[in-house]
Each structure stands twice: as structure tokens, then as C-alpha cells.
Amino acid sequence: IEHFKLGDRQDAYPQELSGGQRQRASIAQQLIAPRTFLLMDEPFSGLDPAALEDVAKLIVDVANLDDENTVILVTHDIRAALTVSDTLFVLGRDLADDARGFKPGARVQFKYDLVERGLAYQIHVEDRPEFVALERELRGHFRSL
């Protein structure tokens, strides 16, 4: 509980926790059972900037607890995804060949190896020009997906 900065909230009901506290509690809850795979859906949604930074750091810490740990997260927050990831997959839908619009289901449209680009495992990576350029590139992709 202390590691997740929830020591003073251990007797609180879920509705009494802030968004960031609920996210940290959810992550802690998943770590109680020994497993090496953690799937997170929108872990950054509804968080203020300070809570988002805490949750991002916690995700990186969890991923680095063991070499076998794998954390997969789904998010629309490009900046947060770039901050915590070593590999980034951008999903999108393919256009249909007829007038129906899009084919059902999303597919990987782009893959980015952030280790190869020197953007993974870096403190304050968001301040680097390469990070800013990649974030801009990704935002451009979403306009066409």
C-alpha cells in the first residue's frame, strides 16, 4: 500500500478515492496475484497531470519489476503512451473496397520501436526533440485513420 502511495487511504471506499488513487489501487490489485502479463485499458483517462505522471511512473516500475513482465496498455493519450512504452502499435480501421466505409475491426497500421529510436527507458523523454517530433507524427496519423 505504501509503494502505491495509498497508505492514508487504505480504509477508504472506492468512491472516496481520486481518479489517480483508483488507478493505483487497480494496478496494485492486479499485482497481488503472481502474473507476468498485465493488460490495461485507458489507465490515464480522467487523470489530472500530477496523477497521470504518478500512474505513468508506476506502470514503468511494474514493467521493470521482472524481465518477464509484459504490460500492454490501450490508450488514446499519445504523449503518455510514448512516455511509458518501449514498443508502440497504432491501430486503425482499413477502408472497405465498397461503399460500406470501413472494414470491421482494427488492425495494426504502424509499429514504432522506441528502444531502437533511443526513446525508451529515458527520464524526461518528453523533453527531447525526437520525442516531440514522433508525437507530432503520430498525431498526423490519427487524422488519416
N, C-alpha and C positions, 0 to 999 in steps of 0.2 A: 504493500500500500504506500509506503514511503517513497519507493522508487518511482511510483506513478504520481507522486505529489497529491495523494488523496488521504493522507493520514488524518487531517482535521475533518474529513467528510465521511469517514467510514461508517457512521451510524445514520447518514442522511438517506432519505428516499430518493429514487431516481429523479422525480420531478423537482427536487431541491438542488440538483446539480446543474452547473452551467453546461453549455454545449461542449466545451473543451474537457470538462471533468467527465462528462458522459462518454466522450470518445476515449479518454484514457482508461476509464473503467471497463469499457468494451474490449479494449486491447488487452488489459490485464486479465479479464475473464477468459479470453481465448488462450492465454498463455498458461493458465492453471493446469490444463491437460497437456502432457508432453506431445508435441507435434512439431513438424518442421515446415509445414505449409500453412500460410495464413492468407485468406482472401478477404479483402476489404473493399466495400462498396461505398464510394463517396465519403471517405474518412475526414475530408476537410470541409464538408458542406456546413454552412451556418456558423462557422467559427470566426471570432474576431482575429485580427492579425497576431496578437500575442498567443492566443490559444492555438492558432494554426501553426505557429513556429514551434510550440511545445509538442504538438502532435507529430509534426514532421520529424523532429529530433527523436521522439520516441519510436517512430516507425524505423528510422535508421538504426537506432540502438537495438531494437528487436531483430532486425535483419542481420545484424552483426553479432548477435549472441552466440551463434554457431555457424560454422561454414556450410552446414546443410540447410539452414533456414532459407526459405523462399517466401517472399511477401509479394503478392500480386494485388495491386490496387486499381480500382476503376475510378476515374475522376474526370471532371471537366475543367479542373483547375490546372492549367498548363504549367504555370510557374511552380506550384507545389509539387507536381509530378516530376518536373525536371530536377527539383531540389533533392528528392529522396530516391531517385531511380538510378539504376546502372544500365538498364535497357528500357527503351520506351517503344511501345507499339501504338500506332494511331489507327483507330478503327473507323470505318465509314461504310456506307452502302454503295453498291455498284448500280449504275443506271441499267434499267431493263432495255432490251432490244426493241420493245414495242411501246405503245402509249401508256403502259401501266405506271410509268415513273421509275421507281427503284425496285431492284430485286429484294426479296425478303432477307433479313439477317444482315449483320455487319461482318465485314472482313477486314483483315489487316491491310491497310493501304500503304503505310510507311513504317519502317523499323529504324530506330536510332540506337547505336551502341555508344552510350555515354562514357564508358571506360575508354574505348578507342579514341574518343574526342577529348579525353582529359577532363571531363566534366562530372565524373562520378567520384564520390567519396571526398569531396572538397568542402572545406568550411567556407562559408560565404561565397559559394559558387555563383550565386545570383548577381554578384558584383562584377563578374568577369565579362568582357566584351563578347566572347564566344557564346556565353550563356544567353545574353541579350539578343544576339543575332539568331540563335536557334529558336528562342521563344518567339521572335518575330516571324521566322519561317513557319513555325507550327501554327501560329495564328492565321497566317496566309492560307495554309492547307484547309483550315476549317471553313473558310469562305467558299471553297470548291467542293467540299464533301457533302 
